[in-house]
Amino acid sequence: MKQVFKSISIVILLVFVSFLNIECRDDLSSENLLIGSWTHSPEEQTESGILIYRPTHFKQYPPSWYRNTFFLNGDNTCDYLALAANDGHFFEKGSWDYNEDSKILTISYIRTDPTPHIPKENVVLKFEVMSLEKNMLKLKSIS
């Protein structure tokens, strides 16, 4: 009887651990890794044309006139830090999409510059995701 109980306990434990493992692997999908706030870190760039982004709170970034930042939300909405014609910074609300097969990240928003004479315009930014890790995103602009 003890042996049967021990065997059943081991089977239950293995099933439980396998479910945890599946859940953890799912959380590490590319789209889930993209969700969050990303800040451009040009001082780390070593390859021509490859943009380095880090999680916004990853480190103390050195002073910069403009440091691109975007928030990718789980519902595919986003906030994109835009640079106004008057050198001010403001967040635009938009949407984002990631194609796992082509590795293309698309960020779209309607530019509503607070400067009165600047007209609204649709902005679509496309990047090829060259590398994606928990603490680093490497992008190549394709638009």
N, C-alpha and C positions, 0 to 999 in steps of 0.2 A: 504494500500500500504506500509506504514512504517513497519507494522508487517511482511509482506511477505519479504521485503528487509532485515529485521533483521534476519529472519529465514534462508534465503539463506546465509547471511554473517556468521552465526553460523555454518551452514553445511560446507561451504568452509573452515572455520577456523579449524573445527574438522578433515576434510580430510587432510589438510595441516599438522596438528600436528601429525596425525597418520602416515603419510609418514616420517616425521622427526623421530618419535619413531622407526619405522622399520629400518631406516638407522642407527640410533645410536645403536640399538641392534646388527645389523650386524657387526658394527665396533668392538664390544666386543666379537666376536667369538674367540675361543681358538687360531686359526691360526693367526688372526690379532693381538692378544695380544702378541704372540711370536715374531712378527716382531720387530726388533730393536737390540740394543747392550746390551749384558748381561755379567756381571762380577761376578766371583765366590767370595763369601763372607764367607770364612770358620769360621771366628770369630763369626758368628751368628748361626752356626750349633749346634743344641742341640740333634738331633736324629741321632743315628748311621746309617750310610749308606745313609742319605738324604743330598744332596748337595743344598746349598742355593745360588741362583744367584739373583742379583739386576741389574736394569738398570745401565749402566756404569756411568752415570752422576748423579745417585741417591744420593750419599754421597761422602765424602772424605774418601777413604779407607786407613787403616793403611799400613805402609810399608810392603812389602812382597817380597820374593825372586822371586816367580812366582805366578801370579794371572791369572788364566784361564779366557779368554774373547772370546766371539764369537759374530759376527754380523749376524743376520738372515735377509736377504733381502726379499722384497715382491715377487720377481720373483723366489724364492726358491734357490737362490745362497747364499753362505755364505763366511765369512772370519773367520778363526779359528786361534787363537793365539797358536802357537806351540813352544815347547821348544827344542832347538837344542842340539846336543851332546856337544857342546862347551859352554853350558849354556846361549847362546844368545836366543833371542825371535824373531820370525818372523811370519807373517801371511800367512796361506795357503788358497788358494781359493778352494771352494768346493760347495757342494749342501746340502740341508736339506729337510726333509719331516716330516710331522706330521700326524699321523693317529688318527683322533678324536675318533674312536671307541675303539681302544686298548690303547689310551693315550701314544703312543710311538713316541718319537722324535728321528729321525735318522740324524746324521751329517756325511757326507762322504767327503773325500778329498784324494789326492795323496800326501803323505809326500815327500817333496823335500828338505830334510835337507841340509843347505848350507855347512856342513862339507863334504869334498870331498869323504871320504871313506864310507859314509853312503848311502846305496842304496835306491832308490825310493821304496815306498810301499803304497798299498791301505790301508787307514784307514777308518773304519766304527765304529762310536760311537753310541750306542743305550742307550736311557734313557727312563724310565717310568716317565711321568709327574705326580707327586704326588699332586701338587697344582700349580695353575697359577692365579696370580693377576696382576694388572697393574704394581706394584712395587716389586713383588717377584715371583720367579720361584723356585719351589722345585723339584729336580730331583733325581732319583735313577738309578745308572748305572746298565745296564743289559748286557753290553758287555765289 
